[in-house]
Amino acid sequence: MEGKVFQKFNVDQCCYYLQNKQFKTRYQRQPNNPYMSALLPCPRGNLYSSMRVHTTLSKYYQTTTTPISKQTSFYCNASLSSATVPSLDKTDFLKLQNGSDIRGVAVTGVEGEPVSLPESVTEAIAAAFGQWLLHKKKAGSRKLRVSVGHDSRISAPTLLEAVSRGLGVSGLDVVQFGLASTPAMFNSTLTEDESFLCPADGAIMITASHLPYNRNGFKFFTSEGGLGKVDIKNILERAADIYQNVSDEDLTKSQREVSIKKVDYMAVYTSGLVKAVRKAAGDLEKPLEGFHIVVDAGNGAGGFFAAKVLEPLGAITSGSQFLEPDGMFPNHIPNPEDKTAMQAITKAVLDNKADLGIIFDTDVDRSAAVDSTGREFNRNRLIALLSAIVLEEHPGTTIVTDSVTSDGLTSFIEKKLGGKHHRFKRGYKNVIDEAIRLNSTGEETHLAIETSGHGALKENHWLDDGAYLMVKILNKLASARAAGKGSGSKVLTDLVEGLDEPKVALELRLKIDKNHPDLEGRDFREYGEMVLQQVSNSIETNQNLKRAPVNYEGIRVSGFGGWFLLRLSLHDPVLPLNIEAQSEDDAVKLGVVVANAVKEFNALDTSALSNLTRS
């Protein structure tokens, strides 16, 4: 497809504005900024016919259906011009897969990171999702419709338009939500409210979670949940075929009008969160009245939580910070696992003498909290807190977590709370899918949660929703006060009393050099499996060590009063090594065990391990 000529949009006469009043922000298309468009014919059947998108936004008008539902329609109709796009094959598209997500570089600015997610590729991916959705569902009496939202990234407005064009040429209706959260996008496939053009048949969230400003990507949903790895691979393969099979003849065929509507769906989503807290407190209008709660959105999409959720419930939110969306993330990485981010919300709580602090990642599918003393509720402690709340409601239920949770958490869940801890694999989709599987076999489980802050509840359709996790915590605060059982975040702190926490917790990343002669042409995953087997063999002869009797990922070993887990990364040529111990000396002993086992693997970078064992 070298030098393939594509259509592009001329917008000499048009500025396109996305405005979100609740955030008081506006994204503006600059005049003369070209919108690239490509005909996307279906190479696998007659899902849609050959067509061409008209190209300048020549009609723009608004209609309001309800006081909180804003719908805007606009149409495309203009002349064509030409632009060249790079030659890409199926391998290039498949490189964009990141488990159950798609991620790539969307803008220039970082040396050594060329753009891999331009508008033309985005259009093909969106069209491929349209194909996939048409194959999966039947439209019935109306065309299928897809909701599209985005986080605060600087490339979001451009990719939003590219996604909309790709969906449009697939023959689907497009509903733009603008700035939104990932959980809200899934929720839009469940909401039954035609005034908000819901339910959507599918949803796309434009986000790359906590990654740097130059990255972006996509998450896809239907009413059954987020798409899995197999579906994402299928969509990327379709996208590659679409991209390759564009012809000049296709580009000059029939004209087509694409209609796009805009809806303020976040009003629906936040209203649901508010109702959940009120219900937990016996239908009190302001169950959080008097509570001082600060929010740190990290300049991502989560700023709505202060004004649209907490304040209607009566909470004081002064001292909240970084609520304005800013895709350059100037204050800290929006990541509840990041030390700088957690220090920022902790400082905000202490400086404002707040009862509670809440922090979100960029697209609000992860969260963490801080109590009034500055004690963090993240990682194992957040899991312990949510487990305590869920096991009060569902005694004896199974809690599903990822593989790097601590032995102390297992003891807390099983001995203190009377539940069952099912430690599974890394990856939020893996954890959620395992919880769903257990329920299908008759083993009751209501919570699936990762140490990263991804947490999903059965009562919330198994959606990993950072805002809903915080609502569960707020429910506990509100219901405890309503029942006269205490107030303030001490109610939460008391729930994790007895959790045994390690003095030392480390994660070291042992990288595999894919170009090292030792690989002898093998895939890095095969080499990584050889490393794991060698570690496994070495453990059998050491009486101080004991392998975990049940383990789904890598090698997990207990010894010297702690444990380690060595596993192969889900996506990268890396063997992460997690170590927890009650002293630095014990952590070093565990590190020495691994170092001795892997010393013959020259393609493995063990410098981090050497630094530990020399300390």
C-alpha positions, 0 to 999 in steps of 0.5 A: 500500500506504499504511497496509497492516496487517501481522502482527507478532510478540508475544514477551512471553513470550520472549527469544531468545538467539544464543550463539557460544562461540568469541567469548564473545558473546551477542545477546539479544532484549529482552522486549516487542520486537515481531517484524514478520511479513508474509504473502508470497504469490507473485505470479508463479506457484505457487511456494508457497501463501498462508500465515501465520507463527505468531509467538511462539517457544513451543518451544525445545529443543536437540539435539547431533549431534556434539561440534562441531555444535550444532543447535537447532530452534524453532517459532513459534505465537502470536496476531497484532497489527497494525502499519503499514509504509511504502508502497514501490514497485519503485523503492524496492527497486531503490535497495537494489542495490549491484552484486552486493550489497544494502545499506541503512540498517538502524537509526536514529542517523545524521541524514539517513539514514532506515531503508531496510531494515526487517524487512518489506522484509528479509522480502520480499527473503528470500522473493524469494530463496526464489522465485528459488532454487525457480525455479532448483533442484528440491528432489528428495527434501527441501525446499531449505535455505538457510544464513544468517549475519551479521557483528557489526553491531548490526542483525544479530540482528533481520535474521537473524530477518526473513530466516529468516521470509521464507525460511520462508514460501517453504517452505524449510528455514532453517539459522542459522550465527549469527556467520560470515564471508562466505566461510564462507557460500559454503563451506556450499553446497559442504561435503558433511556432513549432520551440519552440514546441508550442502550448503546449496542457497543461502546468505545473508550479512547484512553491509554490509562496512566501512560504518558501524554503521547500514548492513546488507545481504545477499550471496547464494550458490549452489554456483556462486558469488555472485549477479551484478547481473542476479540481484540485480535480479531478486530485488529486483523479485520482492521489490517484487511480494511486498511490494505484493501482500500483502492482508488476506485473505492475512494471515488464511489458513492457519496454518503452522509454521516450523522453524529449525535452528542449526549451528556451521558455523564449526567446519567452515570453520576446520578446512579452513583449518587442514588447508590449512596443515598440508598445505602443510608436509608434514602437520606438526601445528604448522607455525607453531610459534614464529611470533608472528602478531597478528590485528586483526579490527576488532571484525568477524567475523574474531576466530576466526582467532587462536584457531581457525586460528593457535593450532592450527597452533602460532602465538603470537597474544598482542598480537592486538586487537579480536577481540571482535565489536562492531557499533559498531566502536569502535576503527577501521573494519574495512577493510584500505584504511583508513589508521587500520586499517593503522596499528593493525595495524602498531603491534601488530606493532612493539609485540609484536615479532611476525613478521607481522600480519593484518587483516580487514574486517568479514565477512572477504572482504578482508584485508591483512598487515604484516611484522615491520618494519612494511611493509604488504602491501596494495593493489599490494604484496599483489597482487605478493606473491600473484602471486609465490606463485601464479606459483611454483606455476603458471608463466606464468599470467595474473593478473587485477586491477582497473583501478587497479593500477600500471604498476610491478605490471604490470612486476613480474608480467610481467618479474620473475615471467614471468606475464601481467597482465590489468588489468580493471574495478573491482568484485571480481565483475567481476574474478572473472568475468573470470578465469573467462571467461579460463579458459573460453577457454583462457587459464590464470589462477589468481588474480583480485584487487582493490587493495581486498583482495578476492582469489579463487583458482581452487583455492578455487572462485573465492571472494574469501576474506580468510582463505584469502588469508592461508592462502596466505601462511602456507603460504609461511611454513610450507613455506619453514621446513619446506624449510630456506629461511628463516623469519620474514616476510623470506621474504615480503618477499623475494618482492616484491623489485623491485616498482617503487612510486610515490612519490605515489598519489592518488585524487580523487573528482569528484562530479556534481551530479545537480540541476545545470541542465547535466544538462538532465534527463540521467542522471548516467551520460550526463553522466559519459560526456561528461566522459570523451569530452572528456578522451579528445579532449584527450589526442590533441593532447598529445605528452607523453601516451599512452593505454593500448593496452588498457583496459576502464574509463574513460580510462587515460593515461601521461605525466610518469613516471606515469599517471592513470585517470579512470572513472565509479563503478560505482554513484554520481554520481562520477568517481574520478581515480587518479594515480600519479607519481614526484614531487609535481610530476609528479602535479600535471602529470597533474592539470592535464591533467585539470583543463584538459579538464573545466573547462567541465563546471559540474556536476562538482565539481573542488574536489579537483582544484583543491586538487591543482593549486594545491599 
